[in-house]
Amino acid sequence: MRTTGLGKTSEQWHQEIQEENFLEAQMRNETLE
């Protein structure tokens, strides 16, 4: 498995990015209601 400069695997990065996008989407939905 490839690791990034910070020593995280690309899978860990992918999961973190997905969680951040999910939280951002939730916040946007709450402000729209």
Secondary structure, 3 states (H helix, E strand, C coil): CCECCCCCEHHHHHHHHHHHHHHHHHHHHHHHC
